[in-house]
């Protein structure tokens, strides 16, 4: 008997969390558990039993974000149908959902449904927006209805059957990322907010009381840029103008049931 909704997400800029919670709202089970892996570097296993599970992750270069993949590998499912969710920045999610399906199946979950949703791109910035403000009200409405449809499918089938998910195996090759990290401007007064929200704990105060970033640990999620209360973190990359131009057309969620 599946009597619980268990929501799991890795969501530095909150887009994956918003989608996952909206799907959970649509499912509407009375008992609901939430596991936020964004800042959690523990290696302790997380057992999920008798729960309709939602696992939401961001997409990096058409694949599941590596740090998200690392952290969801702590999960162990038992009698746990899963709704797979990939959130991408309006370019393409390519093989992320297929990769997430394969990984969660190995962890004991049974795929029930899958969805690819749009979230504001990490590189989006004023003057060069990329999926700015997404997920918006329409996205969240679709996510909530998707949750209702997932619950209906679960109730109508004793054992979830295989279903089509767009993507390829072998997965898209992703070359090693060039090390880079956001920088502080002169407006930074070292409040420490960026230190608190960095998912890899790459940001710290140096001996002079100034903010520094360990570049090798930075995953370029840009949570520190988006959440800085003084607008004093910036990340300039040549990819932003390209994404701004290439990803201007609005994309809608893609659902697989």
Secondary structure, DSSP 8 states (H G I E B T S, - for coil): ---EEEEEE--TTSHHHHHHHHHHHHH--S-EEEEE-SS------EEEESEEEEEEEEEETTEE-HHHHHHHTTEEEES-EEEEEEEE-SS--TTHHHHHHHHHHHTT-EEEEEEEEE---TT-BTTB-SSTT-S-HHHHHHHHHHHHHHHHHHHH-SS---------SS------------EE-TT----SHHHHH-TT--EEE-TTS-EEE-GGG-----HHHHH-TTS-EE---THHHHHHHHT-S----EEE-
